[in-house]
Amino acid sequence: MSALILALIAGAVVGLALGALGGGGSVLAVPALIYLLGFTPAAATTASLIIVTATSLTALYAHARTGNVRWKAGALFAAAGLLPAAAAGAAASRLPQPVLTAAFAAVAALAAVRMLRPGNAATGHAATDSAVSEVRPVKAAGTGAGLGALTGLLGVGGGFLAVPALVTVLAFEMRAAVGTSLLVISANSLASLTTRGDTTSGLDWAVIGPFTGAAILGAWDGKRLALQVTGTLLRRAFAVVLLAVAAFMLIDALT
């Protein structure tokens, strides 16, 4: 099967998961780029950031039109993650490939566990931009910095962590958390890309372009799928796939 067809299929699956679940789909992009399309782990995390940025900005525009983005609060939350994202992005190209793969496998497993045990994220209360002043700034800044570092190092958007963080730390209701998380993800991804010069020069844009386009289109189908299938079933099915991917990557890193 040609690289173009594989890129289209993988991009569609990633976009479908993003659109249906509102986060977590980008965790599949890195293993797809490594094991299906032959990218090195460092190049795959960089390519994933490009895909995540383009897809997140597209989705951000759609959420902004419906008023689901809290711009001021989201910008302040994202600002805490910009420097960690840039620093982690620079460090990623210097880490041994097995270490990067193992770290990604651990994060993928964490994402799967969170989806199998979704908790009570949906119980968040509505919040406005003034919510930032009502929470502990140190906690909010620490959470934003952690999300930035995760995005920069592993090339994942972190939506599976950003959404519950915005709900619990800033008391956002769910729709606002999903929309605002896209602002945070986009900012962190762009910051990380600015420090990844060593890993951007040799990227295969003939693969990344179709992958990104398919992900963007797949996200729209994912939104429609979410209306037809229960969210619990979607999360559990995705979590099982993600656990299998994490196990495979961890075995690969240790052998």
Secondary structure in CASP SS format (residue, H / E / C, confidence):
PFRMAT SS
TARGET T0000
AUTHOR 0000-0000-0000
METHOD secondary structure of the structure
MODEL  1
M C 1.00
S C 1.00
A H 1.00
L H 1.00
I H 1.00
L H 1.00
A H 1.00
L H 1.00
I H 1.00
A H 1.00
G H 1.00
A H 1.00
V H 1.00
V H 1.00
G H 1.00
L H 1.00
A H 1.00
L H 1.00
G H 1.00
A H 1.00
L H 1.00
G C 1.00
G C 1.00
G C 1.00
G H 1.00
S H 1.00
V H 1.00
L H 1.00
A H 1.00
V H 1.00
P H 1.00
A H 1.00
L H 1.00
I H 1.00
Y H 1.00
L H 1.00
L C 1.00
G C 1.00
F C 1.00
T C 1.00
P H 1.00
A H 1.00
A H 1.00
A H 1.00
T H 1.00
T H 1.00
A H 1.00
S H 1.00
L H 1.00
I H 1.00
I H 1.00
V H 1.00
T H 1.00
A H 1.00
T H 1.00
S H 1.00
L H 1.00
T H 1.00
A H 1.00
L H 1.00
Y H 1.00
A H 1.00
H H 1.00
A H 1.00
R H 1.00
T C 1.00
G C 1.00
N C 1.00
V C 1.00
R C 1.00
W H 1.00
K H 1.00
A H 1.00
G H 1.00
A H 1.00
L H 1.00
F H 1.00
A H 1.00
A H 1.00
A H 1.00
G H 1.00
L H 1.00
L H 1.00
P H 1.00
A H 1.00
A H 1.00
A H 1.00
A H 1.00
G H 1.00
A H 1.00
A H 1.00
A H 1.00
S C 1.00
R C 1.00
L C 1.00
P C 1.00
Q H 1.00
P H 1.00
V H 1.00
L H 1.00
T H 1.00
A H 1.00
A H 1.00
F H 1.00
A H 1.00
A H 1.00
V H 1.00
A H 1.00
A H 1.00
L H 1.00
A H 1.00
A H 1.00
V H 1.00
R H 1.00
M H 1.00
L H 1.00
R C 1.00
P C 1.00
G C 1.00
N C 1.00
A H 1.00
A H 1.00
T H 1.00
G C 1.00
H C 1.00
A C 1.00
A C 1.00
T C 1.00
D H 1.00
S H 1.00
A H 1.00
V H 1.00
S H 1.00
E H 1.00
V C 1.00
R C 1.00
P H 1.00
V H 1.00
K H 1.00
A H 1.00
A H 1.00
G H 1.00
T H 1.00
G H 1.00
A H 1.00
G H 1.00
L H 1.00
G H 1.00
A H 1.00
L H 1.00
T H 1.00
G H 1.00
L H 1.00
L H 1.00
G C 1.00
V C 1.00
G C 1.00
G C 1.00
G H 1.00
F H 1.00
L H 1.00
A H 1.00
V H 1.00
P H 1.00
A H 1.00
L H 1.00
V H 1.00
T H 1.00
V H 1.00
L C 1.00
A C 1.00
F C 1.00
E C 1.00
M H 1.00
R H 1.00
A H 1.00
A H 1.00
V H 1.00
G H 1.00
T H 1.00
S H 1.00
L H 1.00
L H 1.00
V H 1.00
I H 1.00
S H 1.00
A H 1.00
N H 1.00
S H 1.00
L H 1.00
A H 1.00
S H 1.00
L H 1.00
T C 1.00
T C 1.00
R C 1.00
G H 1.00
D H 1.00
T H 1.00
T H 1.00
S C 1.00
G C 1.00
L C 1.00
D C 1.00
W H 1.00
A H 1.00
V H 1.00
I H 1.00
G H 1.00
P H 1.00
F H 1.00
T H 1.00
G H 1.00
A H 1.00
A H 1.00
I H 1.00
L H 1.00
G H 1.00
A H 1.00
W H 1.00
D H 1.00
G H 1.00
K H 1.00
R H 1.00
L H 1.00
A H 1.00
L H 1.00
Q H 1.00
V C 1.00
T C 1.00
G H 1.00
T H 1.00
L H 1.00
L H 1.00
R H 1.00
R H 1.00
A H 1.00
F H 1.00
A H 1.00
V H 1.00
V H 1.00
L H 1.00
L H 1.00
A H 1.00
V H 1.00
A H 1.00
A H 1.00
F H 1.00
M H 1.00
L H 1.00
I H 1.00
D H 1.00
A H 1.00
L H 1.00
T C 1.00
END
